[in-house]
């Protein structure tokens, strides 16, 4: 086994793992790709064009994206750009890996060292490259149940801006249809002749039709979910693939009514559709529905244990069985099989982590799925167990869609790679961001700095950054925990975290352990009211309920109907504020909290516009709009007086301290369509 050594670090080729002092140094996929490329090219200036080609696969990115990636790798290595030990900036040229590199060949009992220098730099490069090639081929070498095909290469089928959604194949051919979503709307594209990876996708003229999801294509007709005459439903449209346009009239197969639709699949007889959806304004407890040949929409009677929530569905490649991919409250994934003929449900497989997309393989005897970020990969495992094997891997986070190729051996899959950074509304101290998702910033109240959530290692981690310092890890949660939001008690003692159905209390010191409880209902909002009390808003179907908990996670009060949010003024906790279901804001004293207050007993202040997040500090109301695009402030007195309204790209949390706003905003986003290529 070959290990590359440089400075204090060791890079294990077989495991693609970086260690220091026998401790793993976690790198995200792009950082790992950059490190490998630099080690392959020691003592040579690597320019930006080369980095775009090898790290971003030729996609044009800004200089800032390259600078940030290099800076993040330097941070992981503990390197200093001014006095580099590893990565040197060559002004106006690129970067050079300056550390001496050696390859250590480990055997079971001995180790031999090859040291790099002028005499053997070339041999080192060839040795590293050769070993790396063997590693890559070995990682990709898997066999299907029906043939001895080896998966080695991955082809990129799209390279342009936008979010790629719901890919489907045309009449069993290798032509692929998919939706590309941008600010302009959702457009239909086709990628033809997938064997020729140089063929560019072409946009389809949909004649102004509104497509949300593609369902299937059979006999010249495209089945899709979308809008027709302002009604949502499932429609059939004649699509001329050669002419790249819709022709003829659109036939409506069924209307969605009051459903929020997540996924639709077409039954093999194409006379019926299966739909994963839930009623609008209800808790996100998805159910299976069916549109039959008579265009009648009915719910399929499936009952899972109460802890499971269905996330996605798939149709068996050879029969009518439905695969139900479900998540549990405690962060597990299970694949259930529903047989329409017997109307029975059975559990086929369970995983101890959260998997967002699971489908059947081509044989129907195994599962294909995407592993969790940041090192997300397309994987296969037989239903009866055995090793997990690799099907596809790219330098992006995989997400959202997996489709079996008509050739019965390959798979098409999509990526959704987001970089969310913390940002100031007005300039302040330098923020220590990573190249993944940093979110939910919370200003400390008793010291300078801020806490935030991050997925730097693919886990939910809590960090603290003081001005002028790098971020320090505070706590790391279990691998299958998916935190949605975080808030901080006013004395900086506790961090309150929420999942969909669970609350966590995490101490900011190491003297105490984290505690958690499961909640009956969907956890919607949370706000600290004092050092030890906080409010939680729960959604259950169409109703919202506010409960009050203490820091021991004991429920101490339950508020009446009509109240949907309770929060305190962060600078003046002697004032509590209530929001009702009509977005009207009320003011009250803290004593009101335990007296079962009615809205009629509270002092009305004014009406708040639709919002995703609100905070109050020093008698100023901060309102983030429903989709996170604006921040509006109001002075609170006897009424709400507008102070300002400004654009703001935030939907993953914000906080305010002395009028200074820190928020989580999108920095980079990329979504593409890929295909595995079996040999």
RAHUNOR-V705025 format. One record per residue. N is the residue number from 1. PHI is phi in whole degrees, -180 to 180 (999 if undefined). PSI is psi in whole degrees, 0 to 359 (999 if undefined). OMEGA is omega in whole degrees, 0 to 359 (none if undefined). Layout:
N;PHI;PSI;OMEGA  N;PHI;PSI;OMEGA
This chain:
1;999;130;183  2;-95;136;176  3;-126;129;177  4;-90;126;179  5;-113;136;173  6;-151;129;183  7;55;234;180  8;-93;7;190  9;-112;155;173  10;-129;134;178  11;-116;113;182  12;-85;116;183  13;-65;317;185  14;-66;327;183  15;-101;353;186  16;51;50;189  17;-129;133;177  18;-103;132;180  19;-132;156;174  20;-141;123;183  21;54;41;178  22;65;14;175  23;-110;133;182  24;-69;137;173  25;-103;113;187  26;-79;127;176  27;-121;144;173  28;-79;170;187  29;-57;320;182  30;-73;322;176  31;-62;319;179  32;-64;316;180  33;-64;322;178  34;-66;316;180  35;-61;314;180  36;-60;317;182  37;-66;321;179  38;-68;320;179  39;-67;326;176  40;-65;337;185  41;-126;60;183  42;-69;145;176  43;62;15;179  44;-118;140;177  45;-73;122;178  46;-103;121;183  47;-88;173;185  48;-68;327;178  49;-62;320;179  50;-65;320;179  51;-66;320;177  52;-61;321;183  53;-69;317;187  54;-91;326;183  55;-91;318;181  56;-105;12;176  57;55;40;175  58;87;351;179  59;-70;134;182  60;-74;125;175  61;-126;165;182  62;-76;160;174  63;-59;326;180  64;-63;322;179  65;-65;320;179  66;-68;315;179  67;-58;318;182  68;-67;320;179  69;-63;315;179  70;-63;318;180  71;-63;320;180  72;-68;322;177  73;-67;319;176  74;-57;317;181  75;-61;317;179  76;-64;327;180  77;-88;355;184  78;68;32;185  79;-93;155;180  80;-116;121;182  81;-62;331;181  82;-78;326;177  83;-130;72;189  84;-71;137;170  85;-99;339;185  86;-125;303;186  87;-114;115;180  88;-102;134;173  89;-85;125;176  90;-104;108;189  91;-53;129;177  92;63;12;180  93;-123;313;182  94;153;223;184  95;-136;151;179  96;-131;133;175  97;-86;110;192  98;-101;351;182  99;-74;141;171  100;-60;137;184  101;-120;137;175  102;-138;150;178  103;-105;124;178  104;-106;118;179  105;-91;109;182  106;-92;136;169  107;-119;187;183  108;-68;335;184  109;-132;347;184  110;-136;166;175  111;-142;132;177  112;-115;145;186  113;-116;134;171  114;-114;116;184  115;-96;137;181  116;-80;148;178  117;-173;188;182  118;-65;328;184  119;-74;326;189  120;-126;21;176  121;-61;318;181  122;-64;316;180  123;-66;326;177  124;-62;314;181  125;-60;315;180  126;-65;321;179  127;-64;313;179  128;-62;313;183  129;-63;318;180  130;-64;316;179  131;-65;319;179  132;-62;321;179  133;-63;317;178  134;-61;319;179  135;-62;314;182  136;-63;315;180  137;-63;321;180  138;-67;321;180  139;-64;326;185  140;-91;353;187  141;-79;102;174  142;-134;165;181  143;-127;140;176  144;-77;170;181  145;-73;341;188  146;-113;349;180  147;-154;165;180  148;-96;54;178  149;-88;137;178  150;-105;130;178  151;-92;120;182  152;-128;311;187  153;-105;158;174  154;-127;129;180  155;-103;139;175  156;-92;122;185  157;-100;353;179  158;-149;140;176  159;-144;69;176  160;-156;163;187  161;-63;146;175  162;126;165;179  163;-96;123;184  164;-90;126;189  165;-129;150;168  166;40;61;178  167;-67;142;175  168;-142;157;179  169;-97;156;183  170;-97;111;172  171;47;42;178  172;71;8;179  173;-88;184;177  174;-97;17;174  175;-89;133;188  176;-117;130;173  177;-101;143;174  178;-155;159;176  179;-95;137;173  180;-115;119;184  181;-103;125;177  182;-133;183;177  183;-63;337;178  184;-76;343;182  185;131;195;181  186;-105;123;182  187;-115;150;179  188;-98;129;181  189;-127;157;176  190;-131;135;174  191;-113;114;186  192;-105;150;176  193;61;62;186  194;-64;343;176  195;-66;332;177  196;-97;94;187  197;-70;352;178  198;-86;354;181  199;-73;128;182  200;-85;143;175  201;-63;156;181  202;-127;139;179  203;-77;141;179  204;-95;138;175  205;-81;107;183  206;-92;9;178  207;57;36;176  208;79;10;179  209;-75;148;182  210;-101;105;182  211;-103;129;177  212;-106;319;181  213;-144;141;172  214;-91;138;183  215;-112;316;181  216;-177;166;177  217;-138;120;180  218;-143;133;172  219;54;45;176  220;80;6;181  221;-120;134;177  222;-97;125;175  223;-98;127;182  224;-146;160;171  225;-103;131;182  226;-178;209;185  227;-122;138;176  228;-140;122;184  229;55;41;176  230;66;14;177  231;-112;132;179  232;-82;145;180  233;174;191;181  234;-109;132;189  235;-132;157;176  236;-122;126;181  237;-130;140;175  238;-73;124;182  239;-123;117;176  240;-87;103;183  241;-64;323;181  242;-67;317;181  243;-82;348;179  244;61;46;180  245;-158;156;172  246;-73;142;175  247;-133;148;177  248;78;185;184  249;-84;164;177  250;-102;132;178  251;-104;131;179  252;-88;125;181  253;-93;336;180  254;178;155;180  255;-108;147;187  256;-84;346;179  257;62;233;182  258;-99;22;183  259;-88;143;164  260;-95;114;189  261;-94;130;179  262;-104;321;184  263;-156;146;178  264;-135;138;175  265;-132;153;184  266;-101;129;176  267;-67;161;188  268;-67;333;179  269;-84;0;179  270;51;14;174  271;-93;352;183  272;-143;159;181  273;-127;145;170  274;-107;138;186  275;-132;136;171  276;-102;120;187  277;-160;172;170  278;-145;154;180  279;-61;140;180  280;-60;147;179  281;70;4;177  282;-97;168;172  283;-59;149;184  284;-76;62;175  285;-103;89;188  286;-66;146;178  287;-129;161;177  288;-92;131;178  289;-124;167;181  290;-143;135;170  291;-105;117;184  292;-90;184;184  293;-64;337;178  294;-89;11;178  295;63;32;178  296;-100;129;180  297;-94;123;180  298;-137;149;174  299;-80;136;175  300;-85;129;186  301;-78;91;177  302;-121;128;179  303;-121;111;172  304;-97;164;173  305;-55;148;189  306;-59;336;183  307;-76;347;187  308;-100;141;175  309;-125;125;183  310;-74;130;184  311;-108;322;180  312;-154;166;181  313;-135;159;177  314;-151;148;179  315;-98;134;180  316;-57;140;183  317;-66;342;185  318;-125;353;178  319;-148;191;186  320;-95;9;180  321;-68;146;181  322;-110;130;174  323;-92;126;179  324;-109;113;176  325;-90;119;187  326;-129;148;175  327;-108;145;176  328;-98;165;179  329;-61;329;184  330;-98;22;169  331;84;30;174  332;-108;166;177  333;-126;138;176  334;-134;143;174  335;-103;114;177  336;-103;149;178  337;-115;124;176  338;-107;125;179  339;-103;109;182  340;-62;329;183  341;-69;321;180  342;-100;348;183  343;58;34;180  344;-107;149;177  345;-120;134;178  346;-136;149;178  347;-85;124;182  348;-94;325;183  349;-163;151;178  350;-132;142;178  351;-120;150;183  352;-93;22;176  353;-142;178;183  354;-94;120;177  355;-117;121;185  356;-80;337;182  357;-141;125;177  358;-136;131;176  359;-134;168;172  360;-73;151;170  361;-79;181;184  362;-62;328;182  363;-85;342;186  364;78;10;181  365;-109;2;179  366;-150;177;182  367;-120;144;174  368;-115;133;185  369;-153;167;178  370;-106;128;178  371;-74;160;183  372;-65;156;175  373;-68;161;6  374;-85;336;182  375;-90;59;183  376;-72;136;182  377;-137;157;173  378;-88;120;189  379;-126;162;177  380;-131;143;171  381;-149;137;178  382;-67;152;180  383;-63;330;181  384;-89;17;175  385;99;205;182  386;94;182;184  387;-70;148;171  388;-84;129;183  389;-121;154;188  390;-90;132;175  391;-106;323;184  392;-161;149;182  393;-155;129;176  394;-134;169;182  395;-83;43;178  396;-146;164;176  397;-81;128;180  398;-86;151;186  399;-167;154;150  400;83;326;183  401;-153;137;169  402;-136;133;182  403;-133;135;175  404;-74;133;178  405;-75;145;179  406;-61;343;179  407;-77;3;174  408;66;22;176  409;-143;330;182  410;-97;171;178  411;-136;145;172  412;-108;137;182  413;-145;163;184  414;-121;159;176  415;-114;159;173  416;-148;93;190  417;-108;106;182  418;-110;145;171  419;-123;110;179  420;-106;122;180  421;-111;157;168  422;-81;141;184  423;-142;154;173  424;-93;143;171  425;-72;323;170  426;-126;148;188  427;-56;144;179  428;-152;207;183  429;-69;158;184  430;-65;134;181  431;-96;138;182  432;-95;82;181  433;-91;162;175  434;-112;183;181  435;-95;16;178  436;-119;223;185  437;-106;109;171  438;-107;130;191  439;-154;179;177  440;49;57;178  441;-67;144;179  442;-139;116;178  443;-66;137;171  444;-71;147;182  445;-98;334;186  446;-108;1;178  447;-155;169;179  448;-82;139;178  449;129;184;183  450;-147;151;172  451;-97;157;174  452;-160;160;174  453;-91;149;178  454;-149;155;174  455;-114;39;187  456;-62;329;179  457;-114;19;182  458;81;2;179  459;-115;164;173  460;-82;111;183  461;-121;149;176  462;-111;130;180  463;-122;158;170  464;-128;135;175  465;-125;125;171  466;-92;154;180  467;-55;134;178  468;77;6;181  469;-126;164;175  470;-81;162;181  471;-70;142;179  472;-117;134;180  473;-69;127;179  474;-98;313;183  475;-158;149;178  476;-126;126;183  477;-91;175;181  478;-61;155;188  479;-64;336;184  480;-102;15;178  481;-89;131;179  482;-121;91;184  483;-77;134;180  484;-97;329;183  485;-161;162;183  486;-144;146;174  487;-144;160;190  488;-120;135;177  489;-66;157;188  490;-69;345;176  491;-104;12;178  492;64;19;182  493;-84;321;187  494;-127;144;168  495;-108;129;178  496;-102;122;181  497;-119;148;178  498;-132;138;163  499;-101;186;179  500;-63;322;185  501;-132;24;182  502;-150;146;174  503;-116;143;177  504;-123;140;167  505;-113;116;182  506;-116;117;177  507;-67;146;177  508;-81;347;175  509;-103;168;183  510;-91;1;183  511;-75;337;185  512;-121;160;179  513;-100;156;178  514;-71;148;177  515;-126;153;178  516;-148;156;175  517;-140;152;173  518;-89;145;185  519;-116;136;177  520;-82;94;184  521;132;174;182  522;-93;118;182  523;-74;120;191  524;-107;314;180  525;-144;158;172  526;-148;144;180  527;-147;133;173  528;-74;138;178  529;-108;336;179  530;-158;192;178  531;-65;334;188  532;-128;355;182  533;-119;144;175  534;-145;155;178  535;-102;147;178  536;-131;129;175  537;-100;125;181  538;-111;142;174  539;-111;132;175  540;-140;108;188  541;58;237;184  542;-92;354;186  543;-98;152;173  544;-122;138;183  545;-131;134;177  546;-104;125;174  547;-117;151;178  548;-110;130;179  549;-122;157;171  550;-102;178;186  551;-71;352;172  552;-91;9;180  553;63;35;174  554;-102;132;177  555;-76;125;185  556;-115;348;178  557;-160;154;178  558;-136;119;186  559;-86;161;187  560;-78;178;182  561;-63;149;175  562;95;337;178  563;-91;126;185  564;-117;341;178  565;-148;140;170  566;-129;131;179  567;-146;164;181  568;-115;158;171  569;-72;121;186  570;-65;336;178  571;-98;340;184  572;-138;75;185  573;-65;358;175  574;-74;353;176  575;-113;124;173  576;-107;152;180  577;-131;142;181  578;-119;143;174  579;-120;131;179  580;-95;180;186  581;-70;350;176  582;-101;13;179  583;68;25;176  584;-89;136;183  585;-99;136;179  586;-127;155;180  587;-119;142;181  588;-156;165;175  589;-84;159;179  590;-59;332;181  591;-62;335;182  592;-65;336;189  593;-57;322;186  594;-103;17;181  595;-110;23;181  596;49;62;187  597;-67;142;171  598;-102;150;182  599;-58;328;181  600;-66;340;181  601;-90;356;184  602;-100;159;180  603;-88;112;180  604;-72;136;181  605;-108;315;182  606;169;179;182  607;-102;133;181  608;-97;135;176  609;-66;165;179  610;-52;136;187  611;-142;161;170  612;-105;329;180  613;-147;145;173  614;-140;149;172  615;-143;156;175  616;-129;129;176  617;-142;126;175  618;55;46;178  619;64;24;175  620;-120;129;178  621;-94;126;178  622;-108;122;186  623;-123;117;172  624;-92;128;185  625;-62;169;189  626;-56;323;182  627;-111;16;172  628;76;19;185  629;-95;346;179  630;-141;154;172  631;-120;123;180  632;-117;137;179  633;-118;146;179  634;-134;141;170  635;-84;130;181  636;-97;119;172  637;-136;235;173  638;-76;347;178  639;-148;182;177  640;-98;122;181  641;-112;119;183  642;-62;129;177  643;-105;311;182  644;-160;159;173  645;-145;124;185  646;-143;152;179  647;-65;144;182  648;-156;123;180  649;-94;78;181  650;-139;134;171  651;-147;7;179  652;-123;38;170  653;108;151;174  654;-156;165;176  655;-150;163;183  656;-132;138;174  657;-142;116;181  658;53;39;178  659;81;357;179  660;-91;130;186  661;-108;129;174  662;-120;131;185  663;-142;165;177  664;-103;119;183  665;-132;155;182  666;-72;131;177  667;-107;317;183  668;-142;143;175  669;-147;134;177  670;-143;138;178  671;-140;128;181  672;-139;169;176  673;-110;133;182  674;-127;163;177  675;-139;133;171  676;-75;149;180  677;-125;109;179  678;-83;145;179  679;-119;999;none
